[in-house]
Structure formats: structure tokens, C-alpha cells
Amino acid sequence: MVVDADHLLANPVYDPNRCSIGFHPLHTIWAIAVYILMFMIPFYLKSWKLSEAGEKWNFRIQLTGLGLLIHMLLDGLDCIV
């Protein structure tokens, strides 16, 4: 995923003992809040009458938000284990 491109900004690029959550720019609490909004807002917008193209974008944004949240969950598990 593109979200892991921010790992290239770290020095060293890979550290097995480092927790990604809170360290990398796209793994901060603020970024995770945006990912939650990306996932949740389409539920709210479903009550609106959107065009077919709008519904497709709504679905894509929701799936992207879900994928990013799953990614953050898995990176968070690395911090625990």
C-alpha cells in the first residue's frame, strides 16, 4: 500500500523493535482519525440520493478507509507482539 511509503522517511528504514503507530506520518492518531472518517462518512451519505457515479466513489472511499484501518490494526498488533 502507498501508506507504507512513509517508512522510507525513517532512519533506519526498517527497525524490528519500532512501533509504526505514532512514529510514521501516515500512522499517527490524526491520520487514523481521517481513516475512520473515510470509513464512516459513506454510511451517512447513503441516506442521500447520490448519482450512480457518486455511489461508486462513496463505496471506493469506504473500502479505502476500511483497508487503511485494517492496516493500522495490523501495525498496532506488531507493537503489542
PEZINOR-V767316 format. One line per field, one symbol per residue. phi: phi as a letter, one per 30 degrees, with the letter a starting at -180 (. if undefined). psi: psi as a letter, one per 40 degrees, with the letter a starting at -180 (. if undefined). A space follows every 50 residues. Layout:
BEGIN
phi = ???
psi = ???
END
This chain:
BEGIN
phi = .dddddddddbddbbdccdddicdedbddddddddddeddeeddddddcc dddddddeddddddddddddddddddddddd
psi = iddededeeihidhheehhdhedidefiddddddddddddddddedeihi iddddddddddddddddddddddddddddd.
END
